[in-house]
């Protein structure tokens, strides 16, 4: 039982210790220090959140975010990230490139067609897979080179697809903005239709005079009367006059 309680208690790690520094008093103090530093540097008072204070007291250091890495690169859980998210080149990872570099494309008046190259890579994948199955049946020790070829084909295929990501992001944004525009136009047209209908109803009511209204009380009970159930109110107004 004690082991179970100990295992359950150690399932989730405790929060980092610097959360204790985020007290209302410390938040107020660092806000005042940021305003003072912004006044000294001539920074706008609306941009005090980005002001860095060079010498902070120890209890306030956790309230100031760390600066950006000087080389624009940092590591999280063993993976490296960059501030400028760029598509890595195949040559940087020592992978054989099976299509032209970006600098060598669209030369000699020929357009670089990614779709055609993707089709060629797909056919090469099928052909190399068939060759691999044949080698595994006849000469398995020679299949390692063919596996490397298939690996290079897959990586080149995936890399070429990733070059479409900026285009995909632009097209997705265009589609999203177009849908918002169409929805706004539909709402605007619905409001205009409702406005026109209300104007027609008001014009129709404005053309009705008291002399045109029937004074027959039985018309109140007639649901098919063009004046509807409000005929009683009109008769009361006429009686008051």
C-alpha positions as CSV (number, residue, x, y, z in Angstrom):
1,X,0.0,0.0,0.0
2,X,2.8,2.4,0.9
3,X,4.5,1.5,-2.4
4,X,1.3,2.3,-4.3
5,X,1.0,5.7,-2.6
6,X,4.6,6.5,-3.3
7,X,4.3,5.5,-7.0
8,X,1.1,7.5,-7.4
9,X,2.7,10.6,-5.7
10,X,5.7,10.5,-8.0
11,X,3.7,10.2,-11.3
12,X,3.6,13.9,-12.0
13,X,6.7,16.0,-11.2
14,X,6.3,19.1,-9.0
15,X,6.0,22.5,-10.7
16,X,9.2,24.4,-11.2
17,X,10.2,26.5,-8.2
18,X,10.2,29.8,-10.0
19,X,6.4,30.0,-9.9
20,X,6.6,31.2,-6.3
21,X,8.2,34.5,-7.7
22,X,5.0,35.4,-9.5
23,X,3.3,37.2,-6.6
24,X,1.2,40.3,-7.0
25,X,3.8,42.4,-5.3
26,X,6.6,41.2,-7.6
27,X,4.5,41.7,-10.7
28,X,3.7,45.3,-9.6
29,X,7.4,45.9,-8.9
30,X,8.7,44.7,-12.2
31,X,5.9,46.7,-14.0
32,X,7.2,49.8,-12.3
33,X,10.8,49.0,-13.1
34,X,9.9,48.4,-16.8
35,X,8.1,51.8,-16.9
36,X,11.2,53.5,-15.4
37,X,13.5,51.8,-17.9
38,X,11.2,52.7,-20.8
39,X,11.2,56.3,-19.7
40,X,15.1,56.3,-19.6
41,X,15.4,54.7,-23.0
42,X,12.6,56.8,-24.6
43,X,10.5,53.7,-25.3
44,X,6.7,54.0,-25.8
45,X,4.8,53.3,-22.6
46,X,2.7,50.8,-24.6
47,X,5.8,48.7,-25.3
48,X,6.9,48.2,-21.7
49,X,6.4,44.4,-22.0
50,X,9.4,44.1,-24.3
51,X,11.7,46.3,-22.2
52,X,14.6,44.4,-20.7
53,X,15.9,45.5,-17.3
54,X,19.7,44.9,-17.1
55,X,20.1,44.5,-13.3
56,X,17.1,42.8,-11.7
57,X,16.9,41.8,-8.1
58,X,17.2,38.1,-7.5
59,X,13.5,37.6,-6.7
60,X,12.4,39.3,-9.9
61,X,14.7,37.5,-12.4
62,X,12.2,34.8,-13.1
63,X,9.6,37.4,-14.2
64,X,11.7,38.6,-17.1
65,X,11.7,36.3,-20.2
66,X,15.1,35.1,-21.4
67,X,16.6,36.9,-24.4
68,X,16.5,35.4,-27.9
69,X,19.4,33.1,-28.7
70,X,22.2,35.0,-30.4
71,X,22.7,32.5,-33.1
72,X,19.0,32.1,-33.6
73,X,19.0,28.4,-32.6
74,X,18.0,26.6,-29.4
75,X,17.4,23.0,-28.3
76,X,14.3,21.5,-26.7
77,X,14.1,17.8,-25.7
78,X,17.1,17.0,-27.9
79,X,15.7,18.7,-31.1
80,X,17.2,21.8,-32.6
81,X,14.9,24.7,-33.5
82,X,15.6,28.0,-35.3
83,X,13.9,31.4,-35.1
84,X,13.7,31.5,-38.9
85,X,12.0,28.3,-39.9
86,X,13.6,27.3,-43.1
87,X,13.4,24.1,-45.1
88,X,16.8,22.3,-44.6
89,X,18.8,21.4,-47.6
90,X,19.5,17.8,-48.5
91,X,23.1,18.6,-49.0
92,X,23.4,19.7,-45.4
93,X,22.4,16.2,-44.2
94,X,24.6,14.4,-46.8
95,X,21.7,13.0,-48.7
96,X,21.9,12.5,-52.4
97,X,19.8,15.1,-54.3
98,X,17.7,13.7,-57.2
99,X,16.4,17.0,-58.6
100,X,18.0,20.3,-59.3
101,X,18.9,22.9,-56.6
102,X,16.7,26.0,-56.3
103,X,19.5,28.0,-57.8
104,X,19.7,25.8,-60.9
105,X,15.9,25.7,-61.6
106,X,14.0,27.6,-64.4
107,X,17.2,27.9,-66.5
108,X,17.4,27.7,-70.3
109,X,13.8,28.8,-70.4
110,X,12.5,25.5,-68.9
111,X,10.0,25.6,-66.1
112,X,10.8,23.4,-63.1
113,X,7.7,21.2,-62.9
114,X,7.5,19.6,-59.4
115,X,4.5,17.4,-60.4
116,X,6.5,15.8,-63.2
117,X,9.5,15.1,-60.9
118,X,7.2,13.7,-58.2
119,X,5.7,11.3,-60.8
120,X,9.2,10.2,-61.8
121,X,10.2,9.6,-58.2
122,X,7.1,7.6,-57.6
123,X,7.8,5.4,-60.6
124,X,11.5,5.0,-59.4
125,X,10.2,3.9,-56.0
126,X,8.1,1.2,-57.5
127,X,10.9,0.0,-59.7
128,X,13.5,0.0,-56.9
129,X,11.1,-1.9,-54.6
130,X,10.7,-4.6,-57.3
131,X,14.4,-4.8,-57.6
132,X,14.8,-5.1,-53.9
133,X,12.4,-8.0,-53.7
134,X,14.3,-9.7,-56.4
135,X,17.6,-9.2,-54.6
136,X,16.2,-10.4,-51.3
137,X,15.2,-13.6,-53.1
138,X,18.5,-14.2,-54.9
139,X,21.3,-12.2,-53.2
140,X,20.2,-10.8,-49.8
141,X,23.7,-9.4,-48.9
142,X,23.5,-7.0,-51.9
143,X,20.2,-5.5,-50.8
144,X,21.7,-2.9,-48.5
145,X,22.6,-0.6,-51.4
146,X,19.1,-0.9,-52.8
147,X,17.6,0.0,-49.4
148,X,19.8,3.1,-49.4
149,X,18.5,4.1,-52.8
150,X,14.9,3.7,-51.7
151,X,15.6,5.8,-48.6
152,X,17.1,8.6,-50.8
153,X,14.0,8.4,-53.0
154,X,11.6,8.7,-50.1
155,X,13.6,11.6,-48.6
156,X,13.7,13.5,-51.9
157,X,10.0,12.8,-52.4
158,X,9.2,14.2,-49.0
159,X,11.5,17.2,-49.4
160,X,9.9,18.1,-52.7
161,X,6.5,17.9,-51.1
162,X,7.6,20.2,-48.3
163,X,8.5,22.8,-50.8
164,X,4.8,23.1,-51.5
165,X,4.1,24.1,-47.9
166,X,4.4,27.9,-48.4
167,X,2.1,27.7,-51.4
168,X,-0.3,25.5,-49.4
169,X,-0.3,28.1,-46.6
170,X,-1.1,30.9,-49.0
171,X,-3.9,29.0,-50.7
172,X,-5.4,28.0,-47.4
173,X,-5.3,31.7,-46.2
174,X,-6.9,32.8,-49.5
175,X,-9.6,30.2,-49.2
176,X,-10.3,31.2,-45.6
177,X,-10.5,34.9,-46.4
178,X,-12.7,34.1,-49.4
179,X,-15.1,32.1,-47.2
180,X,-15.3,35.0,-44.7
181,X,-15.9,37.5,-47.5
182,X,-18.7,35.3,-49.0
183,X,-20.3,34.9,-45.6
184,X,-20.1,38.7,-45.0
185,X,-21.6,39.4,-48.4
186,X,-24.4,36.9,-47.7
187,X,-25.2,38.5,-44.4
188,X,-25.1,42.0,-46.0
189,X,-27.5,40.9,-48.7
190,X,-29.9,39.3,-46.1
191,X,-29.9,42.6,-44.2
192,X,-30.6,44.6,-47.3
193,X,-33.5,42.2,-48.2
194,X,-34.9,42.6,-44.7
195,X,-34.6,46.4,-45.0
196,X,-36.3,46.5,-48.4
197,X,-39.1,44.2,-47.1
198,X,-39.6,46.5,-44.0
199,X,-39.7,49.6,-46.3
200,X,-42.4,48.0,-48.5
201,X,-44.4,47.1,-45.4
202,X,-44.1,50.6,-44.1
203,X,-45.1,52.1,-47.4
204,X,-48.1,49.9,-47.6
205,X,-49.2,50.9,-44.1
206,X,-48.6,54.6,-44.9
207,X,-50.9,54.4,-47.9
208,X,-53.8,53.2,-45.7
209,X,-56.2,55.9,-44.5
210,X,-58.9,55.8,-41.8
211,X,-61.7,56.2,-44.4
212,X,-60.6,53.0,-46.2
213,X,-60.9,50.9,-43.1
214,X,-64.2,49.0,-42.6
215,X,-66.2,49.8,-39.6
216,X,-67.8,46.4,-39.5
217,X,-67.1,44.8,-36.1
218,X,-67.6,41.4,-37.7
219,X,-64.5,41.9,-39.8
220,X,-62.5,41.5,-36.6
221,X,-63.4,37.8,-36.4
222,X,-62.8,37.3,-40.1
223,X,-59.3,35.9,-40.2
224,X,-59.2,36.2,-44.0
225,X,-59.8,40.0,-43.9
226,X,-56.8,41.9,-45.5
227,X,-56.7,44.1,-42.4
228,X,-56.1,41.2,-40.1
229,X,-56.7,41.0,-36.3
230,X,-55.6,44.6,-35.7
231,X,-58.9,46.0,-37.1
232,X,-60.1,46.4,-33.5
233,X,-57.4,48.8,-32.7
234,X,-58.2,50.9,-35.8
235,X,-61.9,51.0,-34.8
236,X,-61.0,52.2,-31.3
237,X,-58.9,55.1,-32.8
238,X,-61.8,56.1,-35.1
239,X,-64.2,56.0,-32.2
240,X,-62.0,58.4,-30.2
241,X,-62.0,60.8,-33.0
